[in-house]
Amino acid sequence: MSQYIATFHTHLAALRTGRTMEGRRISVQMRPVPRELSSACGTCVCYESNYDCMDLLDSDVEALYLIEGGYVELAHWD
């Protein structure tokens, strides 16, 4: 399973995404965005999944990061 961090332009978009993922039984945590990633709203959604879950992210997503081997890689951006 891979770990992802999704950042958003608005706090509401992060909340919507978190609720959608929880409804699909995906383990999700709302957290402050790590400083090195930066974000307009300061809230990110961290989750683990076998795929990137782009279809579950709110349309106001800023970027999606994949965490591999302790490194963060940009997987998708707005």
N, C-alpha and C positions, 0 to 999 in steps of 0.2 A: 504494500500500500504506500502511496506517495503522500507527502505533506504539501499543502498549499497555503498561501496567504493571498487574500483578495483585498484590494484597497478600493475605496469608493470616493466619489465626489461629494456625497452627502451622507450624514449619519443615518437618515431614514433608509437609504439604499442598503446600507450595511445591515440594519435591522431586518429589512424585508428578506434579504438573502439568508440571514441566520435562521429566520423562522421557516423559510422554504426548505432549507436543508434539514432542519430538525424534523419537519414533517415527512421527509424522505428517510429519516433515521440515519442521517449522516452525522457523525460526531463533529461538533462545531463549537468554537469558542470565539467570543467577541473580545478583542484586545485593543489597546492603543497601538497605533502603527509604529513599528520600529523606526527610529530616527533616520537611518540610512535609506529607508524606502520612501519616506515623506508621503503625505496625502492631504487632500483638500479638507477632509472632515476629521482626520485624526483617529478614526475607528477602522479596524480591519476585521476580517473574518478569517480565522485559521481553521483548517479542516484536513482530514485524511480521507482519501478515496482512491479507488483503482483507476479513475479517470479524472480529467480536469474540472468536470461539472460546469462548464461554461454555460450550458443550457439552463442552469439553476441560478446563475448570478443575475442580479438586478441589472437593468439596462444602463444604469448610472455607474457601472464599474469603471474604475480608473485603470487598474492593472491587476494582473494575476501573476504571482511568483511561485515557482516550484522550488522546494527545499530538497537538495540532494547532497549527501555527504557533508552536511554542515554548511554548505554554500547555498546562497539564494540566487536563482536564475530567473530572469524575466521570461514568462511563458506567453503572456498576452498583454497588450496595452491598448488604451483608448486612442 
